[in-house]
Amino acid sequence: MRQDVANALLVIDDQDPCRGGAHKGNDGNGFVLILSGLRERVKAVAVVMGNSIMAFMNRSALWIPTILTSLSLLFLGLPSAWTDAARLYLLGVVRVAADPLPSAQPDPDSRIEVLRDNNQVLAQRVARLQEENARLRAEMQNIREFRSRVPGEHWELLNATIPVLLARDSSRWNRTILIARGKDDGVEPDDPVVWGPRYIGRVNKVSDPRISQVRLVTDRGFRTPVVVASGRSGDAPPEPLTGILEGQGLDTCALQWIMQDTHIEVGWPVLTMEDPLSNTPPDLLIGRICEVTPQAGPFLRVRVRPVIHFSSLSQVHVCKKRTAAPLAPAPAPEPRPAPKASATGRKAR
């Protein structure tokens, strides 16, 4: 760039009318010729610098606006009679350089790819929100159904999730699950576990501050008193049919102590009975009668199929019975003031 400017100056020096004695005259045309030569020199320098800058633009597009703006400000400080042509030329170059170069503009294909990625992220976020909304709606519906089946404010429901990483008991006879609630949450052994108005089992072990083991109704060691309703509506019959539900380690439970002459049908619902020992809420649905078979002896062979597929559970509720607040002790009676003495020194009666 310096060499281009020097060459331009040499050419102008050769063509300068002031050289060769033109300025030796005493008339006023000498000063005009000097200004004309200086103007042509500045114009030529500006043209050469502009061409050099345009060539430099392809190599360093980031510094072009700064360099050209500085040069424009430099020429703005000179007399306008000398630099009009140079200023107009450089300002045009700055205007062109300030616009984004075609090579610096984003590729339309890359912009489409970015928009597609953003759309996919937003779609995943919407799907997660919809899933969470559905889960919360189901939980609220289950709580309402529980409240409608078990009236009163004696029970508190504690939401508990079933972590995927905590595997269920793979034993053939043991049917248990682990929930993400423990000692720190107030969970205790024998606390009932439900999902809405459906009875699942009870807490078996609480050996961790945040984890508890739940024994399902199908576990071989599970037993609870139940009542059989006389119809599919779940209403209690005039004469309740009671028995003991026992887990068999299978997909069904056994209903014990049902006499041979008892009228019982497949499809009748089996509900919980209020059990003060295990704090079990009444009228929660466990399952339905799926088999009634006569057998030797005084009792029928009755099987009950739970209404819940335990393998599909992702969360449950632990029932906590609210205890009445202890009564505050009665305030002590205020001491009676001592009788005042009379003026004669005797106590007043």
C-alpha positions as a Markdown table, in Angstrom:
| # | Residue | x | y | z |
|---|---|---|---|---|
| 1 | Met | 0.0 | 0.0 | 0.0 |
| 2 | Arg | 2.9 | 2.4 | 0.8 |
| 3 | Gln | 4.5 | 1.6 | -2.6 |
| 4 | Asp | 1.2 | 2.4 | -4.4 |
| 5 | Val | 1.0 | 5.8 | -2.7 |
| 6 | Ala | 4.6 | 6.6 | -3.5 |
| 7 | Asn | 4.1 | 5.7 | -7.2 |
| 8 | Ala | 1.1 | 7.9 | -7.3 |
| 9 | Leu | 3.0 | 10.8 | -5.8 |
| 10 | Leu | 5.8 | 10.4 | -8.4 |
| 11 | Val | 3.3 | 10.4 | -11.2 |
| 12 | Ile | 1.7 | 13.6 | -9.9 |
| 13 | Asp | 5.1 | 15.2 | -9.4 |
| 14 | Asp | 5.9 | 14.6 | -13.1 |
| 15 | Gln | 2.5 | 16.0 | -14.2 |
| 16 | Asp | 2.5 | 19.0 | -11.7 |
| 17 | Pro | 2.2 | 22.2 | -13.6 |
| 18 | Cys | 4.1 | 24.0 | -10.8 |
| 19 | Arg | 7.2 | 22.1 | -11.7 |
| 20 | Gly | 9.3 | 23.2 | -14.7 |
| 21 | Gly | 9.3 | 26.9 | -13.9 |
| 22 | Ala | 5.6 | 27.5 | -14.1 |
| 23 | His | 5.6 | 29.1 | -10.7 |
| 24 | Lys | 8.3 | 31.5 | -11.5 |
| 25 | Gly | 6.0 | 34.1 | -12.9 |
| 26 | Asn | 4.9 | 37.0 | -10.8 |
| 27 | Asp | 1.3 | 36.9 | -11.8 |
| 28 | Gly | -1.5 | 35.5 | -9.5 |
| 29 | Asn | -1.9 | 32.3 | -11.6 |
| 30 | Gly | 1.0 | 30.7 | -9.8 |
| 31 | Phe | -0.9 | 30.3 | -6.5 |
| 32 | Val | -4.0 | 28.9 | -8.4 |
| 33 | Leu | -1.7 | 26.3 | -10.1 |
| 34 | Ile | -0.3 | 25.3 | -6.7 |
| 35 | Leu | -3.8 | 24.7 | -5.2 |
| 36 | Ser | -4.8 | 22.8 | -8.3 |
| 37 | Gly | -1.8 | 20.6 | -8.2 |
| 38 | Leu | -2.3 | 19.9 | -4.5 |
| 39 | Arg | -6.0 | 19.0 | -5.1 |
| 40 | Glu | -5.0 | 16.6 | -7.8 |
| 41 | Arg | -2.4 | 15.0 | -5.6 |
| 42 | Val | -4.9 | 14.5 | -2.7 |
| 43 | Lys | -7.4 | 13.1 | -5.1 |
| 44 | Ala | -4.9 | 10.6 | -6.5 |
| 45 | Val | -3.8 | 9.5 | -3.1 |
| 46 | Ala | -7.4 | 8.9 | -2.1 |
| 47 | Val | -8.0 | 6.8 | -5.2 |
| 48 | Val | -5.0 | 4.7 | -4.6 |
| 49 | Met | -5.8 | 4.3 | -0.9 |
| 50 | Gly | -9.4 | 3.3 | -1.7 |
| 51 | Asn | -8.2 | 0.7 | -4.2 |
| 52 | Ser | -5.8 | -0.7 | -1.7 |
| 53 | Ile | -8.4 | -0.7 | 1.0 |
| 54 | Met | -10.9 | -2.6 | -1.2 |
| 55 | Ala | -8.2 | -5.2 | -1.9 |
| 56 | Phe | -7.6 | -5.4 | 1.9 |
| 57 | Met | -11.3 | -5.9 | 2.6 |
| 58 | Asn | -11.2 | -9.5 | 1.4 |
| 59 | Arg | -8.5 | -10.4 | 3.9 |
| 60 | Ser | -9.6 | -8.6 | 7.0 |
| 61 | Ala | -13.3 | -7.7 | 7.0 |
| 62 | Leu | -13.5 | -7.2 | 10.8 |
| 63 | Trp | -11.2 | -4.1 | 10.8 |
| 64 | Ile | -12.5 | -2.4 | 7.7 |
| 65 | Pro | -15.2 | -0.2 | 9.2 |
| 66 | Thr | -12.8 | 1.0 | 11.9 |
| 67 | Ile | -9.9 | 1.8 | 9.5 |
| 68 | Leu | -12.1 | 3.6 | 6.9 |
| 69 | Thr | -14.0 | 5.6 | 9.5 |
| 70 | Ser | -10.7 | 6.8 | 11.0 |
| 71 | Leu | -9.5 | 7.9 | 7.5 |
| 72 | Ser | -12.7 | 9.7 | 6.9 |
| 73 | Leu | -12.4 | 11.6 | 10.1 |
| 74 | Leu | -8.8 | 12.5 | 9.2 |
| 75 | Phe | -9.9 | 13.9 | 5.9 |
| 76 | Leu | -12.8 | 15.7 | 7.5 |
| 77 | Gly | -10.3 | 17.8 | 9.5 |
| 78 | Leu | -8.6 | 19.2 | 6.3 |
| 79 | Pro | -9.9 | 22.2 | 4.3 |
| 80 | Ser | -12.9 | 21.3 | 2.3 |
| 81 | Ala | -11.4 | 22.8 | -0.9 |
| 82 | Trp | -8.6 | 20.2 | -0.8 |
| 83 | Thr | -10.5 | 17.1 | 0.2 |
| 84 | Asp | -14.0 | 17.2 | -1.3 |
| 85 | Ala | -13.3 | 14.5 | -3.9 |
| 86 | Ala | -11.3 | 12.4 | -1.5 |
| 87 | Arg | -14.0 | 12.6 | 1.2 |
| 88 | Leu | -16.8 | 11.6 | -1.2 |
| 89 | Tyr | -14.8 | 8.6 | -2.5 |
| 90 | Leu | -13.8 | 7.3 | 1.0 |
| 91 | Leu | -17.3 | 7.8 | 2.4 |
| 92 | Gly | -18.6 | 5.6 | -0.4 |
| 93 | Val | -16.1 | 3.0 | 0.4 |
| 94 | Val | -17.0 | 3.1 | 4.1 |
| 95 | Arg | -20.7 | 2.7 | 3.2 |
| 96 | Val | -20.0 | -0.4 | 1.2 |
| 97 | Ala | -17.7 | -1.8 | 3.8 |
| 98 | Ala | -20.1 | -1.3 | 6.6 |
| 99 | Asp | -22.7 | -3.6 | 5.0 |
| 100 | Pro | -22.2 | -7.3 | 5.8 |
| 101 | Leu | -20.1 | -9.0 | 3.2 |
| 102 | Pro | -21.8 | -11.9 | 1.3 |
| 103 | Ser | -19.3 | -14.3 | 2.8 |
| 104 | Ala | -20.1 | -13.1 | 6.3 |
| 105 | Gln | -23.9 | -13.6 | 6.0 |
| 106 | Pro | -25.3 | -16.8 | 7.6 |
| 107 | Asp | -26.1 | -19.6 | 5.3 |
| 108 | Pro | -29.8 | -20.1 | 4.8 |
| 109 | Asp | -29.4 | -23.8 | 5.3 |
| 110 | Ser | -27.6 | -23.3 | 8.6 |
| 111 | Arg | -30.3 | -21.0 | 9.8 |
| 112 | Ile | -33.0 | -23.6 | 8.9 |
| 113 | Glu | -31.0 | -26.2 | 10.8 |
| 114 | Val | -30.8 | -23.9 | 13.9 |
| 115 | Leu | -34.5 | -23.2 | 13.7 |
| 116 | Arg | -35.2 | -27.0 | 13.4 |
| 117 | Asp | -33.1 | -27.7 | 16.5 |
| 118 | Asn | -34.9 | -25.0 | 18.5 |
| 119 | Asn | -38.2 | -26.4 | 17.4 |
| 120 | Gln | -37.3 | -29.8 | 18.5 |
| 121 | Val | -36.1 | -28.6 | 22.0 |
| 122 | Leu | -39.4 | -26.7 | 22.4 |
| 123 | Ala | -41.4 | -29.7 | 21.4 |
| 124 | Gln | -39.6 | -31.8 | 24.0 |
| 125 | Arg | -40.3 | -29.2 | 26.6 |
| 126 | Val | -44.0 | -29.1 | 25.7 |
| 127 | Ala | -44.2 | -32.9 | 25.9 |
| 128 | Arg | -42.6 | -32.9 | 29.4 |
| 129 | Leu | -45.0 | -30.2 | 30.6 |
| 130 | Gln | -48.0 | -32.1 | 29.2 |
| 131 | Glu | -46.8 | -35.3 | 30.9 |
| 132 | Glu | -46.4 | -33.4 | 34.2 |
| 133 | Asn | -49.8 | -31.8 | 33.8 |
| 134 | Ala | -51.4 | -35.2 | 33.2 |
| 135 | Arg | -49.7 | -36.7 | 36.2 |
| 136 | Leu | -50.9 | -33.8 | 38.5 |
| 137 | Arg | -54.4 | -34.1 | 37.2 |
| 138 | Ala | -54.4 | -37.9 | 37.9 |
| 139 | Glu | -53.1 | -37.3 | 41.4 |
| 140 | Met | -55.7 | -34.6 | 42.1 |
| 141 | Gln | -58.4 | -37.0 | 40.8 |
| 142 | Asn | -57.2 | -39.8 | 43.0 |
| 143 | Ile | -57.2 | -37.6 | 46.0 |
| 144 | Arg | -60.8 | -36.5 | 45.3 |
| 145 | Glu | -61.9 | -40.1 | 44.9 |
| 146 | Phe | -60.2 | -41.0 | 48.2 |
| 147 | Arg | -61.9 | -38.2 | 50.0 |
| 148 | Ser | -65.3 | -39.2 | 48.5 |
| 149 | Arg | -64.8 | -42.8 | 49.6 |
| 150 | Val | -63.3 | -42.0 | 53.1 |
| 151 | Pro | -65.1 | -38.9 | 54.4 |
| 152 | Gly | -63.7 | -36.9 | 57.1 |
| 153 | Glu | -60.4 | -35.1 | 57.8 |
| 154 | His | -58.8 | -38.0 | 59.8 |
| 155 | Trp | -56.4 | -39.1 | 57.1 |
| 156 | Glu | -53.5 | -37.2 | 55.5 |
| 157 | Leu | -52.2 | -38.4 | 52.1 |
| 158 | Leu | -48.4 | -38.3 | 51.6 |
| 159 | Asn | -47.4 | -38.5 | 47.9 |
| 160 | Ala | -44.6 | -41.0 | 47.3 |
| 161 | Thr | -42.9 | -41.9 | 44.0 |
| 162 | Ile | -41.6 | -45.3 | 43.0 |
| 163 | Pro | -38.0 | -44.7 | 41.7 |
| 164 | Val | -37.2 | -46.6 | 38.5 |
| 165 | Leu | -33.7 | -47.4 | 39.7 |
| 166 | Leu | -35.1 | -49.1 | 42.8 |
| 167 | Ala | -35.9 | -52.6 | 41.5 |
| 168 | Arg | -38.9 | -54.5 | 42.9 |
| 169 | Asp | -38.4 | -57.7 | 44.8 |
| 170 | Ser | -37.8 | -60.4 | 42.2 |
| 171 | Ser | -38.6 | -63.2 | 44.6 |
| 172 | Arg | -41.4 | -65.5 | 43.6 |
| 173 | Trp | -43.3 | -65.3 | 46.9 |
| 174 | Asn | -42.4 | -61.8 | 48.1 |
| 175 | Arg | -44.3 | -59.0 | 46.4 |
| 176 | Thr | -42.9 | -55.6 | 47.6 |
| 177 | Ile | -42.0 | -52.3 | 46.2 |
| 178 | Leu | -39.7 | -49.4 | 47.4 |
| 179 | Ile | -41.0 | -45.8 | 47.7 |
| 180 | Ala | -39.1 | -42.6 | 48.0 |
| 181 | Arg | -40.4 | -41.8 | 51.5 |
| 182 | Gly | -38.8 | -42.7 | 54.8 |
| 183 | Lys | -38.2 | -41.8 | 58.5 |
| 184 | Asp | -37.6 | -38.1 | 57.7 |
| 185 | Asp | -41.1 | -37.9 | 56.1 |
| 186 | Gly | -42.8 | -39.4 | 59.1 |
| 187 | Val | -43.5 | -42.8 | 57.5 |
| 188 | Glu | -44.0 | -45.7 | 60.0 |
| 189 | Pro | -44.5 | -49.4 | 59.6 |
| 190 | Asp | -48.1 | -50.5 | 59.0 |
| 191 | Asp | -49.0 | -47.2 | 57.4 |
| 192 | Pro | -51.6 | -47.9 | 54.6 |
| 193 | Val | -50.5 | -47.3 | 51.0 |
| 194 | Val | -53.2 | -46.4 | 48.5 |
| 195 | Trp | -53.6 | -45.0 | 45.0 |
| 196 | Gly | -56.8 | -43.0 | 45.0 |
| 197 | Pro | -59.7 | -45.1 | 46.5 |
| 198 | Arg | -57.8 | -48.3 | 45.8 |
| 199 | Tyr | -55.8 | -50.2 | 48.5 |
| 200 | Ile | -52.3 | -51.4 | 47.5 |
| 201 | Gly | -50.8 | -52.6 | 50.8 |
| 202 | Arg | -49.0 | -51.3 | 53.8 |
| 203 | Val | -45.5 | -50.1 | 54.8 |
| 204 | Asn | -43.4 | -53.1 | 55.9 |
| 205 | Lys | -40.0 | -51.6 | 56.7 |
| 206 | Val | -38.6 | -48.1 | 57.2 |
| 207 | Ser | -34.9 | -48.6 | 57.5 |
| 208 | Asp | -33.8 | -45.5 | 55.6 |
| 209 | Pro | -34.4 | -41.7 | 56.1 |
| 210 | Arg | -35.8 | -41.5 | 52.5 |
| 211 | Ile | -36.7 | -45.1 | 51.5 |
| 212 | Ser | -39.4 | -47.5 | 52.7 |
| 213 | Gln | -40.5 | -50.9 | 51.7 |
| 214 | Val | -44.2 | -51.6 | 50.9 |
| 215 | Arg | -45.7 | -55.0 | 51.2 |
| 216 | Leu | -48.4 | -55.5 | 48.5 |
| 217 | Val | -51.7 | -57.3 | 49.0 |
| 218 | Thr | -50.4 | -60.1 | 46.8 |
| 219 | Asp | -47.4 | -60.8 | 49.1 |
| 220 | Arg | -47.4 | -64.1 | 50.8 |
| 221 | Gly | -47.1 | -62.6 | 54.2 |
| 222 | Phe | -50.0 | -60.1 | 53.8 |
| 223 | Arg | -53.2 | -60.5 | 55.7 |
| 224 | Thr | -56.1 | -58.0 | 56.4 |
| 225 | Pro | -59.8 | -58.2 | 57.2 |
| 226 | Val | -62.1 | -57.4 | 54.3 |
| 227 | Val | -65.8 | -57.1 | 53.5 |
| 228 | Val | -67.4 | -58.3 | 50.3 |
| 229 | Ala | -70.1 | -56.1 | 48.7 |
| 230 | Ser | -73.1 | -57.7 | 47.1 |
| 231 | Gly | -72.9 | -55.8 | 43.8 |
| 232 | Arg | -70.6 | -54.0 | 41.4 |
| 233 | Ser | -71.5 | -50.6 | 42.7 |
| 234 | Gly | -69.4 | -51.2 | 45.8 |
| 235 | Asp | -72.3 | -50.6 | 48.3 |
| 236 | Ala | -72.2 | -52.6 | 51.4 |
| 237 | Pro | -74.8 | -55.4 | 51.6 |
| 238 | Pro | -77.5 | -55.4 | 54.3 |
| 239 | Glu | -75.6 | -58.2 | 56.0 |
| 240 | Pro | -71.9 | -57.7 | 55.4 |
| 241 | Leu | -70.0 | -60.7 | 54.2 |
| 242 | Thr | -66.6 | -60.6 | 55.9 |
| 243 | Gly | -63.4 | -62.6 | 55.6 |
| 244 | Ile | -59.6 | -62.5 | 55.7 |
| 245 | Leu | -57.7 | -61.6 | 52.6 |
| 246 | Glu | -54.3 | -63.4 | 52.3 |
| 247 | Gly | -51.6 | -62.9 | 49.7 |
| 248 | Gln | -50.4 | -66.0 | 47.9 |
| 249 | Gly | -47.3 | -64.6 | 46.2 |
| 250 | Leu | -49.2 | -64.8 | 42.9 |
| 251 | Asp | -51.3 | -62.4 | 40.9 |
| 252 | Thr | -54.4 | -63.2 | 42.9 |
| 253 | Cys | -55.2 | -63.3 | 46.6 |
| 254 | Ala | -57.2 | -65.9 | 48.7 |
| 255 | Leu | -60.3 | -65.0 | 50.6 |
| 256 | Gln | -60.5 | -67.2 | 53.6 |
| 257 | Trp | -63.2 | -68.3 | 56.0 |
| 258 | Ile | -66.1 | -68.1 | 53.5 |
| 259 | Met | -68.7 | -70.9 | 54.4 |
| 260 | Gln | -69.9 | -73.4 | 51.8 |
| 261 | Asp | -73.5 | -72.2 | 52.0 |
| 262 | Thr | -72.6 | -68.5 | 51.4 |
| 263 | His | -74.0 | -66.8 | 48.3 |
| 264 | Ile | -71.1 | -65.1 | 46.6 |
| 265 | Glu | -70.6 | -64.3 | 42.9 |
| 266 | Val | -67.7 | -63.6 | 40.6 |
| 267 | Gly | -67.2 | -59.9 | 40.1 |
| 268 | Trp | -68.3 | -58.7 | 43.5 |
| 269 | Pro | -65.9 | -56.1 | 44.9 |
| 270 | Val | -63.8 | -56.7 | 48.0 |
| 271 | Leu | -63.3 | -53.7 | 50.3 |
| 272 | Thr | -61.1 | -52.9 | 53.3 |
| 273 | Met | -62.5 | -53.0 | 56.8 |
| 274 | Glu | -61.6 | -50.4 | 59.4 |
| 275 | Asp | -58.8 | -52.0 | 61.4 |
| 276 | Pro | -57.7 | -50.1 | 64.5 |
| 277 | Leu | -54.6 | -52.2 | 64.8 |
| 278 | Ser | -53.2 | -51.4 | 61.4 |
| 279 | Asn | -54.9 | -48.0 | 61.0 |
| 280 | Thr | -56.6 | -49.1 | 57.7 |
| 281 | Pro | -59.2 | -46.8 | 56.2 |
| 282 | Pro | -62.6 | -48.5 | 55.5 |
| 283 | Asp | -64.3 | -49.0 | 52.1 |
| 284 | Leu | -61.2 | -48.9 | 49.9 |
| 285 | Leu | -61.3 | -51.1 | 46.9 |
| 286 | Ile | -58.8 | -54.0 | 46.8 |
| 287 | Gly | -60.1 | -56.2 | 44.0 |
| 288 | Arg | -62.9 | -58.3 | 42.7 |
| 289 | Ile | -63.9 | -61.9 | 43.1 |
| 290 | Cys | -62.5 | -63.9 | 40.2 |
| 291 | Glu | -63.1 | -67.5 | 41.3 |
| 292 | Val | -65.5 | -69.3 | 43.6 |
| 293 | Thr | -65.0 | -73.1 | 43.8 |
| 294 | Pro | -66.5 | -75.6 | 46.3 |
| 295 | Gln | -63.9 | -77.8 | 48.0 |
| 296 | Ala | -63.7 | -80.4 | 50.7 |
| 297 | Gly | -64.4 | -78.9 | 54.1 |
| 298 | Pro | -66.7 | -76.2 | 55.4 |
| 299 | Phe | -65.2 | -73.3 | 53.4 |
| 300 | Leu | -65.2 | -72.3 | 49.8 |
| 301 | Arg | -62.2 | -71.7 | 47.7 |
| 302 | Val | -62.4 | -68.0 | 46.7 |
| 303 | Arg | -59.8 | -66.0 | 44.8 |
| 304 | Val | -59.6 | -62.2 | 44.5 |
| 305 | Arg | -57.9 | -60.3 | 41.7 |
| 306 | Pro | -56.5 | -56.8 | 42.6 |
| 307 | Val | -57.8 | -53.9 | 40.5 |
| 308 | Ile | -54.3 | -52.4 | 40.1 |
| 309 | His | -51.5 | -53.6 | 38.0 |
| 310 | Phe | -48.7 | -53.1 | 40.4 |
| 311 | Ser | -46.0 | -53.2 | 37.7 |
| 312 | Ser | -47.4 | -50.0 | 36.1 |
| 313 | Leu | -47.4 | -47.9 | 39.3 |
| 314 | Ser | -45.1 | -44.9 | 39.3 |
| 315 | Gln | -46.4 | -43.2 | 42.5 |
| 316 | Val | -48.6 | -44.0 | 45.4 |
| 317 | His | -50.0 | -42.3 | 48.6 |
| 318 | Val | -49.1 | -43.1 | 52.2 |
| 319 | Cys | -52.0 | -42.7 | 54.5 |
| 320 | Lys | -51.2 | -41.0 | 57.8 |
| 321 | Lys | -53.9 | -40.9 | 60.5 |
| 322 | Arg | -54.2 | -37.5 | 62.1 |
| 323 | Thr | -54.0 | -37.6 | 65.8 |
| 324 | Ala | -56.1 | -35.2 | 67.9 |
| 325 | Ala | -54.0 | -32.4 | 69.4 |
| 326 | Pro | -53.6 | -32.9 | 73.2 |
| 327 | Leu | -55.9 | -30.8 | 75.3 |
| 328 | Ala | -54.2 | -27.9 | 76.9 |
| 329 | Pro | -54.1 | -28.1 | 80.7 |
| 330 | Ala | -56.7 | -26.1 | 82.5 |
| 331 | Pro | -55.4 | -22.9 | 83.9 |
| 332 | Ala | -54.7 | -22.9 | 87.6 |
| 333 | Pro | -57.2 | -20.9 | 89.7 |
| 334 | Glu | -56.0 | -17.5 | 90.7 |
| 335 | Pro | -55.3 | -17.2 | 94.4 |
| 336 | Arg | -57.9 | -15.4 | 96.4 |
| 337 | Pro | -56.7 | -12.1 | 98.0 |
| 338 | Ala | -56.2 | -12.1 | 101.8 |
| 339 | Pro | -58.9 | -10.3 | 103.8 |
| 340 | Lys | -58.0 | -6.8 | 104.8 |
| 341 | Ala | -57.7 | -5.8 | 108.5 |
| 342 | Ser | -60.1 | -3.4 | 110.0 |
| 343 | Ala | -59.2 | -0.1 | 111.6 |
| 344 | Thr | -59.5 | -1.7 | 115.1 |
| 345 | Gly | -56.9 | -4.3 | 114.2 |
| 346 | Arg | -59.5 | -7.1 | 113.8 |
| 347 | Lys | -59.9 | -9.1 | 110.5 |
| 348 | Ala | -62.9 | -8.2 | 108.5 |
| 349 | Arg | -65.5 | -11.0 | 108.3 |
